[in-house]
Amino acid sequence: MLIDTYGRVATDLRVSLTDRCNLRCTYCMPEEGLQWLAKPDLLTDDEIVRLIDIAVTSLGIEEVRFTGGEPLLRPGLVGIVERVAALAPRPQMSLTTNGIGLKRTAAALKAAGLDRVNVSLDTLRPDVFKTLTRRDRHKDVIEGLYAARDAGLTPVKVNSVLMPGLNDDEAPELLAWAVEHDYELRFIEQMPLDAQHGWKRDGMITAGDILTSLRTRFELTAEGEEKRGSAPAERWLVDGGPHVVGVIASVTRPFCSACDRTRLTADGQVRTCLFAQEETDLRAALRSGAPDEEIARIWRLAMWGKKAGAGLDDPAFVQPDRPMSAIGG
């Protein structure tokens, strides 16, 4: 198993399939994009499947989330999903996407074995979407969400980040829309993972702000810690249920003590946390011919050194030198 010195056991693996993205969200990367990883630096499909196999069969991983960048840009995605679905034991599989390519791929991903999707959508207003993402693709995301639901990639979760002066007034509207279409909405506090290092804690929309806004229109009843477990989102029943809304308060109410995640970057590095400054290279071990047992040993050692928390409340906090697109959400 993947255990750290604080007794936390990682059972959830986040796999970044690419650092590339077809949006340019203001809280993630600059308008001109980034210096993308060279193709030889990226893990191959076979290498990804092998590492996931090791994680599942030797290290106790039970859930696999495919991320990016934008994972739908990975040409071999459907094949990777199909091969991971054939592992024994079979892990639960999900995918975090901006939704642009879901209309054409949702059915194939479901047939390959994907269980569900998380789709990022910060606004219901096409003009605001264009301002936030620097791309005019709002309609594509909405159609992708419909396709995911129709394909049975459920529950479809919608992730929203509220930004001051842009969409910070949309929380009630987004929740009403999610309830109408049977999506599970989750608001995420903006985190310091932008390539420009422009994040400022005193300017962010907090979990408290979001809940105050939602309560102007809805009655919210907390589900409680027992149901939450190690999940990052605190969840509330909406008007008595059955619909729920989640808030991931990564900055103001961090959940590090219950973290059960390990992360694999697109170029084969283990990261113990989104905000970690250190990485452990598995790609080199793979390409040098190391056996599965040695790779598992390196992975265990990396996780043993996981820190107690992300350190966002530390005045000396240093933002990671890799943007979110290269790490995986």
One Martini backbone bead per residue (centre of mass of N, CA, C, O) as a GRO file, in nm:
protein
  329
    1MET     BB    1   0.103   0.032   0.007
    2LEU     BB    2   0.025   0.393   0.038
    3ILE     BB    3   0.207   0.527   0.297
    4ASP     BB    4   0.245   0.756   0.555
    5THR     BB    5   0.363   0.912   0.849
    6TYR     BB    6   0.035   0.984   0.912
    7GLY     BB    7  -0.148   0.722   0.801
    8ARG     BB    8  -0.199   0.768   0.512
    9VAL     BB    9  -0.396   0.626   0.239
   10ALA     BB   10  -0.354   0.559  -0.096
   11THR     BB   11  -0.644   0.507  -0.344
   12ASP     BB   12  -0.597   0.767  -0.534
   13LEU     BB   13  -0.542   0.819  -0.885
   14ARG     BB   14  -0.376   1.076  -1.070
   15VAL     BB   15  -0.376   1.113  -1.434
   16SER     BB   16  -0.173   1.273  -1.653
   17LEU     BB   17  -0.190   1.282  -2.016
   18THR     BB   18  -0.154   1.603  -2.045
   19ASP     BB   19  -0.055   1.954  -2.082
   20ARG     BB   20  -0.266   2.015  -2.279
   21CYS     BB   21  -0.489   2.280  -2.411
   22ASN     BB   22  -0.802   2.440  -2.553
   23LEU     BB   23  -0.763   2.641  -2.323
   24ARG     BB   24  -0.726   2.982  -2.136
   25CYS     BB   25  -0.747   3.005  -1.837
   26THR     BB   26  -0.683   3.258  -1.617
   27TYR     BB   27  -0.623   3.043  -1.360
   28CYS     BB   28  -0.385   2.870  -1.537
   29MET     BB   29  -0.306   3.038  -1.813
   30PRO     BB   30  -0.179   3.188  -2.063
   31GLU     BB   31  -0.277   3.295  -2.371
   32GLU     BB   32  -0.012   3.161  -2.521
   33GLY     BB   33   0.058   2.956  -2.324
   34LEU     BB   34   0.301   2.696  -2.313
   35GLN     BB   35   0.567   2.488  -2.250
   36TRP     BB   36   0.558   2.205  -2.387
   37LEU     BB   37   0.593   1.889  -2.391
   38ALA     BB   38   0.778   1.662  -2.519
   39LYS     BB   39   0.704   1.365  -2.652
   40PRO     BB   40   0.943   1.195  -2.516
   41ASP     BB   41   0.846   1.286  -2.218
   42LEU     BB   42   0.607   1.128  -2.250
   43LEU     BB   43   0.404   0.897  -2.179
   44THR     BB   44   0.305   0.614  -2.284
   45ASP     BB   45   0.053   0.404  -2.301
   46ASP     BB   46   0.206   0.161  -2.181
   47GLU     BB   47   0.321   0.313  -1.934
   48ILE     BB   48   0.057   0.393  -1.805
   49VAL     BB   49  -0.063   0.110  -1.770
   50ARG     BB   50   0.165  -0.005  -1.602
   51LEU     BB   51   0.143   0.191  -1.361
   52ILE     BB   52  -0.150   0.128  -1.294
   53ASP     BB   53  -0.108  -0.171  -1.244
   54ILE     BB   54   0.082  -0.138  -1.006
   55ALA     BB   55  -0.112   0.032  -0.830
   56VAL     BB   56  -0.343  -0.185  -0.818
   57THR     BB   57  -0.180  -0.468  -0.757
   58SER     BB   58   0.052  -0.336  -0.532
   59LEU     BB   59  -0.081  -0.038  -0.391
   60GLY     BB   60  -0.414  -0.006  -0.354
   61ILE     BB   61  -0.562   0.102  -0.593
   62GLU     BB   62  -0.918   0.203  -0.668
   63GLU     BB   63  -0.878   0.488  -0.814
   64VAL     BB   64  -0.909   0.655  -1.141
   65ARG     BB   65  -0.795   0.975  -1.268
   66PHE     BB   66  -0.829   1.155  -1.558
   67THR     BB   67  -0.611   1.409  -1.676
   68GLY     BB   68  -0.438   1.720  -1.709
   69GLY     BB   69  -0.509   1.908  -1.883
   70GLU     BB   70  -0.665   1.763  -2.173
   71PRO     BB   71  -0.752   1.432  -2.208
   72LEU     BB   72  -0.904   1.444  -2.497
   73LEU     BB   73  -0.615   1.496  -2.648
   74ARG     BB   74  -0.559   1.199  -2.620
   75PRO     BB   75  -0.543   0.964  -2.858
   76GLY     BB   76  -0.537   0.691  -2.646
   77LEU     BB   77  -0.769   0.699  -2.436
   78VAL     BB   78  -0.968   0.465  -2.494
   79GLY     BB   79  -0.752   0.242  -2.473
   80ILE     BB   80  -0.668   0.295  -2.182
   81VAL     BB   81  -0.941   0.244  -2.053
   82GLU     BB   82  -0.977  -0.047  -2.154
   83ARG     BB   83  -0.719  -0.162  -2.013
   84VAL     BB   84  -0.793  -0.081  -1.719
   85ALA     BB   85  -1.069  -0.237  -1.713
   86ALA     BB   86  -0.901  -0.527  -1.729
   87LEU     BB   87  -0.821  -0.520  -1.456
   88ALA     BB   88  -0.701  -0.707  -1.156
   89PRO     BB   89  -0.851  -0.513  -1.014
   90ARG     BB   90  -1.107  -0.297  -1.086
   91PRO     BB   91  -1.113   0.025  -1.125
   92GLN     BB   92  -1.225   0.320  -1.079
   93MET     BB   93  -1.339   0.553  -1.344
   94SER     BB   94  -1.236   0.885  -1.431
   95LEU     BB   95  -1.294   1.230  -1.568
   96THR     BB   96  -1.131   1.540  -1.636
   97THR     BB   97  -1.301   1.810  -1.812
   98ASN     BB   98  -1.403   2.068  -2.044
   99GLY     BB   99  -1.608   1.915  -2.274
  100ILE     BB  100  -1.549   1.968  -2.581
  101GLY     BB  101  -1.512   1.638  -2.667
  102LEU     BB  102  -1.772   1.474  -2.560
  103LYS     BB  103  -1.975   1.443  -2.791
  104ARG     BB  104  -1.771   1.231  -2.953
  105THR     BB  105  -1.670   1.039  -2.677
  106ALA     BB  106  -1.869   0.931  -2.459
  107ALA     BB  107  -1.959   0.654  -2.573
  108ALA     BB  108  -1.673   0.528  -2.600
  109LEU     BB  109  -1.593   0.555  -2.299
  110LYS     BB  110  -1.818   0.382  -2.186
  111ALA     BB  111  -1.751   0.123  -2.351
  112ALA     BB  112  -1.451   0.105  -2.225
  113GLY     BB  113  -1.525   0.183  -1.884
  114LEU     BB  114  -1.618   0.442  -1.800
  115ASP     BB  115  -1.798   0.587  -1.534
  116ARG     BB  116  -1.714   0.907  -1.518
  117VAL     BB  117  -1.756   1.275  -1.494
  118ASN     BB  118  -1.577   1.588  -1.496
  119VAL     BB  119  -1.692   1.926  -1.553
  120SER     BB  120  -1.587   2.233  -1.662
  121LEU     BB  121  -1.798   2.515  -1.538
  122ASP     BB  122  -1.827   2.873  -1.466
  123THR     BB  123  -2.065   2.939  -1.681
  124LEU     BB  124  -2.379   3.047  -1.856
  125ARG     BB  125  -2.213   3.273  -2.013
  126PRO     BB  126  -2.064   3.314  -2.310
  127ASP     BB  127  -1.907   3.580  -2.257
  128VAL     BB  128  -1.769   3.489  -1.995
  129PHE     BB  129  -1.635   3.239  -2.104
  130LYS     BB  130  -1.452   3.393  -2.304
  131THR     BB  131  -1.302   3.554  -2.085
  132LEU     BB  132  -1.197   3.309  -1.910
  133THR     BB  133  -1.084   3.119  -2.176
  134ARG     BB  134  -1.034   3.258  -2.465
  135ARG     BB  135  -1.298   3.106  -2.576
  136ASP     BB  136  -1.570   3.003  -2.815
  137ARG     BB  137  -1.707   2.709  -2.630
  138HIS     BB  138  -1.977   2.681  -2.472
  139LYS     BB  139  -2.157   2.495  -2.647
  140ASP     BB  140  -1.969   2.246  -2.635
  141VAL     BB  141  -1.995   2.194  -2.332
  142ILE     BB  142  -2.299   2.154  -2.314
  143GLU     BB  143  -2.305   1.915  -2.517
  144GLY     BB  144  -2.113   1.736  -2.350
  145LEU     BB  145  -2.295   1.706  -2.105
  146TYR     BB  146  -2.528   1.570  -2.245
  147ALA     BB  147  -2.363   1.325  -2.353
  148ALA     BB  148  -2.276   1.211  -2.079
  149ARG     BB  149  -2.556   1.155  -1.970
  150ASP     BB  150  -2.658   0.976  -2.213
  151ALA     BB  151  -2.413   0.760  -2.173
  152GLY     BB  152  -2.377   0.714  -1.841
  153LEU     BB  153  -2.167   0.932  -1.697
  154THR     BB  154  -2.250   0.867  -1.381
  155PRO     BB  155  -2.219   1.121  -1.215
  156VAL     BB  156  -2.238   1.442  -1.323
  157LYS     BB  157  -1.980   1.669  -1.272
  158VAL     BB  158  -1.958   2.018  -1.181
  159ASN     BB  159  -1.699   2.256  -1.214
  160SER     BB  160  -1.655   2.565  -1.020
  161VAL     BB  161  -1.511   2.893  -1.064
  162LEU     BB  162  -1.491   3.192  -0.885
  163MET     BB  163  -1.464   3.533  -1.004
  164PRO     BB  164  -1.391   3.842  -0.963
  165GLY     BB  165  -1.607   4.032  -1.174
  166LEU     BB  166  -1.743   3.781  -1.347
  167ASN     BB  167  -1.899   3.509  -1.165
  168ASP     BB  168  -1.978   3.576  -0.852
  169ASP     BB  169  -2.316   3.580  -0.917
  170GLU     BB  170  -2.377   3.255  -1.021
  171ALA     BB  171  -2.441   3.036  -0.812
  172PRO     BB  172  -2.755   3.004  -0.816
  173GLU     BB  173  -2.779   2.958  -1.124
  174LEU     BB  174  -2.604   2.703  -1.141
  175LEU     BB  175  -2.772   2.529  -0.947
  176ALA     BB  176  -3.042   2.535  -1.093
  177TRP     BB  177  -2.930   2.404  -1.352
  178ALA     BB  178  -2.822   2.139  -1.225
  179VAL     BB  179  -3.091   2.039  -1.117
  180GLU     BB  180  -3.245   2.033  -1.388
  181HIS     BB  181  -3.001   1.827  -1.521
  182ASP     BB  182  -2.869   1.629  -1.309
  183TYR     BB  183  -2.627   1.767  -1.167
  184GLU     BB  184  -2.320   1.788  -0.984
  185LEU     BB  185  -2.229   2.056  -0.799
  186ARG     BB  186  -1.894   2.219  -0.776
  187PHE     BB  187  -1.715   2.427  -0.578
  188ILE     BB  188  -1.394   2.599  -0.630
  189GLU     BB  189  -1.139   2.724  -0.501
  190GLN     BB  190  -0.902   2.925  -0.579
  191MET     BB  191  -0.580   2.833  -0.678
  192PRO     BB  192  -0.216   2.834  -0.671
  193LEU     BB  193  -0.192   2.738  -1.030
  194ASP     BB  194  -0.071   2.967  -1.191
  195ALA     BB  195   0.165   3.062  -1.423
  196GLN     BB  196   0.169   3.382  -1.331
  197HIS     BB  197   0.139   3.424  -1.021
  198GLY     BB  198  -0.159   3.595  -0.947
  199TRP     BB  199  -0.241   3.494  -0.685
  200LYS     BB  200  -0.483   3.604  -0.425
  201ARG     BB  201  -0.627   3.556  -0.129
  202ASP     BB  202  -0.783   3.845  -0.093
  203GLY     BB  203  -0.948   3.787  -0.392
  204MET     BB  204  -1.111   3.547  -0.323
  205ILE     BB  205  -1.364   3.310  -0.339
  206THR     BB  206  -1.520   3.171  -0.084
  207ALA     BB  207  -1.701   2.936   0.068
  208GLY     BB  208  -1.866   3.141   0.230
  209ASP     BB  209  -1.960   3.310  -0.008
  210ILE     BB  210  -2.108   3.085  -0.160
  211LEU     BB  211  -2.314   3.004   0.060
  212THR     BB  212  -2.445   3.278   0.091
  213SER     BB  213  -2.550   3.292  -0.199
  214LEU     BB  214  -2.719   3.028  -0.206
  215ARG     BB  215  -2.911   3.114   0.047
  216THR     BB  216  -3.088   3.320  -0.125
  217ARG     BB  217  -3.243   3.043  -0.272
  218PHE     BB  218  -3.148   2.810  -0.069
  219GLU     BB  219  -3.170   2.516   0.116
  220LEU     BB  220  -2.911   2.404   0.339
  221THR     BB  221  -2.788   2.066   0.422
  222ALA     BB  222  -2.572   1.902   0.592
  223GLU     BB  223  -2.427   1.586   0.567
  224GLY     BB  224  -2.145   1.539   0.678
  225GLU     BB  225  -1.855   1.367   0.769
  226GLU     BB  226  -1.940   1.071   0.734
  227LYS     BB  227  -2.007   1.098   0.422
  228ARG     BB  228  -1.740   1.226   0.321
  229GLY     BB  229  -1.470   1.148   0.431
  230SER     BB  230  -1.211   1.189   0.176
  231ALA     BB  231  -1.358   1.399   0.043
  232PRO     BB  232  -1.323   1.732  -0.069
  233ALA     BB  233  -1.631   1.770  -0.046
  234GLU     BB  234  -1.867   1.960   0.080
  235ARG     BB  235  -2.209   1.870   0.149
  236TRP     BB  236  -2.544   1.969   0.029
  237LEU     BB  237  -2.863   1.981   0.061
  238VAL     BB  238  -3.126   2.067  -0.164
  239ASP     BB  239  -3.415   2.128  -0.040
  240GLY     BB  240  -3.383   1.821   0.099
  241GLY     BB  241  -3.366   1.699  -0.173
  242PRO     BB  242  -3.155   1.494  -0.360
  243HIS     BB  243  -2.987   1.721  -0.417
  244VAL     BB  244  -2.645   1.839  -0.451
  245VAL     BB  245  -2.379   2.040  -0.305
  246GLY     BB  246  -2.041   2.144  -0.351
  247VAL     BB  247  -1.741   2.234  -0.151
  248ILE     BB  248  -1.401   2.327  -0.224
  249ALA     BB  249  -1.180   2.427   0.049
  250SER     BB  250  -0.857   2.438  -0.012
  251VAL     BB  251  -0.784   2.707   0.151
  252THR     BB  252  -0.986   2.759   0.410
  253ARG     BB  253  -1.054   2.416   0.426
  254PRO     BB  254  -0.848   2.194   0.451
  255PHE     BB  255  -0.803   1.814   0.374
  256CYS     BB  256  -0.522   1.672   0.439
  257SER     BB  257  -0.582   1.457   0.671
  258ALA     BB  258  -0.769   1.286   0.432
  259CYS     BB  259  -0.575   1.218   0.219
  260ASP     BB  260  -0.589   0.972  -0.086
  261ARG     BB  261  -0.351   1.080  -0.283
  262THR     BB  262  -0.200   1.027  -0.604
  263ARG     BB  263   0.042   1.149  -0.855
  264LEU     BB  264   0.064   1.158  -1.223
  265THR     BB  265   0.242   1.275  -1.460
  266ALA     BB  266   0.292   1.303  -1.802
  267ASP     BB  267   0.625   1.253  -1.729
  268GLY     BB  268   0.645   1.044  -1.470
  269GLN     BB  269   0.563   1.188  -1.193
  270VAL     BB  270   0.555   1.195  -0.854
  271ARG     BB  271   0.290   1.338  -0.658
  272THR     BB  272   0.167   1.415  -0.330
  273CYS     BB  273   0.086   1.713  -0.436
  274LEU     BB  274  -0.014   1.994  -0.589
  275PHE     BB  275   0.203   2.170  -0.387
  276ALA     BB  276   0.451   2.037  -0.454
  277GLN     BB  277   0.817   2.059  -0.499
  278GLU     BB  278   0.832   1.752  -0.536
  279GLU     BB  279   0.970   1.474  -0.731
  280THR     BB  280   0.928   1.137  -0.871
  281ASP     BB  281   1.097   0.925  -1.093
  282LEU     BB  282   0.950   0.676  -1.314
  283ARG     BB  283   1.047   0.690  -1.606
  284ALA     BB  284   1.340   0.606  -1.568
  285ALA     BB  285   1.277   0.326  -1.458
  286LEU     BB  286   1.123   0.220  -1.697
  287ARG     BB  287   1.359   0.286  -1.922
  288SER     BB  288   1.579   0.095  -1.754
  289GLY     BB  289   1.417  -0.186  -1.669
  290ALA     BB  290   1.250  -0.194  -1.430
  291PRO     BB  291   1.079  -0.360  -1.219
  292ASP     BB  292   0.785  -0.352  -1.060
  293GLU     BB  293   0.903  -0.368  -0.770
  294GLU     BB  294   1.082  -0.112  -0.795
  295ILE     BB  295   0.862   0.090  -0.864
  296ALA     BB  296   0.698   0.044  -0.607
  297ARG     BB  297   0.922   0.131  -0.411
  298ILE     BB  298   0.951   0.423  -0.509
  299TRP     BB  299   0.656   0.503  -0.455
  300ARG     BB  300   0.651   0.448  -0.153
  301LEU     BB  301   0.877   0.645  -0.077
  302ALA     BB  302   0.739   0.900  -0.177
  303MET     BB  303   0.483   0.878   0.013
  304TRP     BB  304   0.629   0.871   0.290
  305GLY     BB  305   0.714   1.194   0.239
  306LYS     BB  306   0.457   1.320   0.298
  307LYS     BB  307   0.305   1.590   0.393
  308ALA     BB  308   0.072   1.718   0.606
  309GLY     BB  309   0.053   1.977   0.407
  310ALA     BB  310   0.029   2.243   0.179
  311GLY     BB  311   0.076   2.546   0.318
  312LEU     BB  312  -0.128   2.796   0.264
  313ASP     BB  313  -0.097   2.922   0.573
  314ASP     BB  314   0.191   2.993   0.496
  315PRO     BB  315   0.384   3.272   0.448
  316ALA     BB  316   0.610   3.074   0.291
  317PHE     BB  317   0.459   3.007   0.052
  318VAL     BB  318   0.520   2.819  -0.252
  319GLN     BB  319   0.459   2.808  -0.562
  320PRO     BB  320   0.442   2.606  -0.799
  321ASP     BB  321   0.642   2.557  -1.101
  322ARG     BB  322   0.379   2.413  -1.193
  323PRO     BB  323   0.110   2.401  -1.358
  324MET     BB  324  -0.191   2.244  -1.364
  325SER     BB  325  -0.157   2.123  -1.657
  326ALA     BB  326   0.107   1.946  -1.555
  327ILE     BB  327  -0.030   1.788  -1.297
  328GLY     BB  328  -0.326   1.774  -1.228
  329GLY     BB  329  -0.660   1.784  -1.077
   0.00000   0.00000   0.00000
